[in-house]
Amino acid sequence: MASLPSHVCPAGRQVTLFNDEAFRQLRRLAGVPDDFANEGWSFESLEPSGAKGGCLMGFIGSEYVIKELSYDDHQSLLEIAQSYAQHVTTGPTLLSAILLHFEDSESGRRFFAMRNAVGSGPFLAMYDLKGCNDDKTLELFGHKIVTVPMLLRSAGQICGQLEAAEWYAYNTGKWAAARADLVVTEAQRQEVVRLMRRDTAWLAQHRLMDYSLLVGMKTGKPGFAPTARLGQLALTRPCSDGSEVAVCVGIIDFLQRWNFKKVAARAVKCFECNKATIPPDAYARRFCLHFEERFVAAKAVEELLPARRRKEVGSPVKVLGVEEPEEKAALTH
């Protein structure tokens, strides 16, 4: 259902809203005002996200994300909006909170606005994880990692001459993302697995696939992480130095439908192992199994480490498996 609002004007523009009865309900539940997207961003400020689809995106502060929708994703959101609203309001969820779906009247382009699943940085590490070859690191010790699509765009601009350091950082980030252990408490691990099973069952029911778990790891003083709310879940535990580490998680990019295009893409990638393009039921099973292994209880990690290293488990840097840079102090204090 489309409507022309009088008080919802994203970036000050006239828009058509889609299924806003359902999304208004989510805004009320999340404590978000209807006009949250009216200011703080512009259509001209949107930038390529770095994802394979090349969609444009931007931020309203650190709280909300605006993303442009392809035609297929727009149609998908139109079709699932009512069921999505029912799913996220009738039980706990890891799905990111979509709060607004609209079309800009001037340009005809379509967008949605959602709550930022991992909140503000800087992050010790931020990953985009699917449990397949597409896993990648987005940020490490407060530094953004340039993704391949963005590297290729840069390549066109500078006639094929790329910075070797950027390629190295990207490939090293993919290696780290594929092996990252997400250390939480046992109770937190069980809860995440339970929510993931519930969400992926709903996603498979609607023939959705190619979604990701966005993970942001950061540290701060006790109590620094926000409490759980719609579209955000921070799993916190104490560190040996008296600080806390938070593993912030949310399922994002879940509008991709299994259709003829995906079937064709799967055929093209027939020689690629562990690819993202597989049917929804298989995607959901692999997703759950992968993260049941990747989420590790802190006590179990202690038991696996040599005795001389057990005292280091409280440090999130050690469980990331990388050396601690000098900037780490700025991220944790």
Secondary structure, 3 states (H helix, E strand, C coil): CEECCCCCCHHHCCEEEECHHHHHHHHHHHCCCCCCCCCCCCHHHCEECCCCCCCEEEEECCCEEEEECCHHHHHHHHHHHHHHHHHHHCCCCCECCEEEEEEECCCCCEEEEEECCCCCCCCCEEEEECCCCCCEEEEECCEECCCHHHHHHHHHHCCCCCCHHHHHHHHHHHHHHHHCCEEECHHHHHHHHHHHHHHHHHHHHCCEECCEEEEEEEEECCCCCCCCECCEEEEEEECCCCCEEEEEEEEECCCEECCHHHHHHHHHCCCCCCCCCCCHHHHHHHHHHHHHHHEEEHHHHHHHCCHHHHHHCCCHHHHHCCCCCCCHHHHHC
